[in-house]
């Protein structure tokens, strides 16, 4: 009996998977939370993004209590054709062109997900939940973080 059948027989639920590929050596599965992590990191690479996750207070609390940090603000599903359908909720920096940043998020997320999973992306919805202005203390904290990460 393979591991999957043993888990099913024991009543354990499998992690929800987006992709399941089979090779001669066995199955390769990509968990939803892995794809959500890719989406989150790719989104943070885009200039103008303050944070991933947002929404209202009630949604934020429910999401905080029910999800791992890597999944907050990101929903990943698989469409009928087997391609990814993604929603990412963001807070953007004050003063940026919201539409242009949204498009860059879509392009960056699409490219990273395809690059890392070899699976097509059908749709990426970007929900802009708010804007924030970076304070001087946040700027200083980021600068000192970069200084400590230096390899010099």
N, C-alpha and C positions, 0 to 999 in steps of 0.2 A: 504494500500500500504506500503510495507516495505521500509527501508531506501535506499536499493540499487535501487529499482524501482523509488523512488522519485528522487534520484540523476541522474539516467539515463533520466528520464522525464525532469528534469531541464537542461539537457545537460552537467552536470558536468562529468568529467572523473574520474574514480576510479583510485586509486593508483595501479600500476602494482603489482600483487601479485604472489608469487612463489607457495605458499601452500594454499589450501583452504580445510579445513576439516569441516565436519558438525557433530554436536552432536544433542541430543534431545533438547538442550537449544538454539541452533543456530549455526552460522558459526564461524570458527576461521581462520583468515587470517594472513599470515606473509608477510609483505611488503618487496620488494627488498632491501630497504635501511636498514632494520633490519638485514637481512642476510649479507649485505655488511659490516655493523658494526661488526658483529660477525667475519667475515673474517679478517677485518682490525685489530681488537684487538688480535685475535689468532695469526696473522702473527707477530705482535709486541712482542709477548711472546717468540718468537724463538731467541735464541742466534745467533748473527751475523747479524741481521736485523737492518739497520740504519734507514730506513723509508719506508713507504708504499706510493706508487705513484711515478711517475718519468716520464719517456718518454722524448720526445723531447720538446723543448721550446714551439712550437706551440700547441702540444697536451696538454702540461701542462697548458698553459694559457686558452685554450678552456675548459679543465676539471675544472680548478679553477673557471671559471665564470659560468659554467653550473651545477655543482654538489655541494651537501653538503659535508662538510669535511669527514663525515663518509663513503661516497661513493667513494671518490677520490682514484684512483689506483685499484679499484675493479669493476669487472663486474660479475653480477650474472644472469643466465638464467636457464630456465627449459628445459631439453631435452625431446625427444619424449616419453621416458619411465616415465617421471615425476620426474626424479632425477635432482639434481642441477648440473649445469655446471658453473664453476667458473674460472675467470682469475684474478690474483693478480700481480700487477707490484711493484717491490721492488728495493730499493737501499740497497746494503749489505755493511758491514764493510770491510775495506781493511784487507787482510791477512787471511780471512776465506776460507774454502773449499766451493766454490760456489755450486757445485753439492750437497754436503751433506746438506748444509743449505737449498737449494731448496727442497730436499726430506723431511727435517724436517718441512718445511713450509706446504707442501702438507699433511703430516700426522697430524700435529697439527690442520690445518684448517678442514680437514675431520672429525677428532674426535670431535672438538668443534661444528661444524655445525650439525652433527648427534645427539650429546648430547643435543643440545638446540632446535632442530626443529623436531627430530624423523623422518627425511626424508633422504633418501640415497643421496650420492654424486657420480655422474658418472665420473666427470673429474675435475681436478684442474690444470690449466696451471699457472706456475710461470714464469714471464718474469723479468729477471734481467736487469734493465735499467742502472745500474752503480754501482760503488763502491765509498765509501768515507772513509777518515781517520778521526777519531774523534779527535778534537782539545782538548787541555788541558782545555780551558774555558768551553767546552761542558761537559767534565768529571766533573769539579768542580760544574757546574750548577746541574748536575744529583745528585751528592753527597749531595749538600745542599738541594735539593728537598726532598731527602730521609730523611734528618735530620728534616726538617720541618713537614714531614708526620708522624714522630715517635709519639707513644702514651705515651712515658715516661713523 
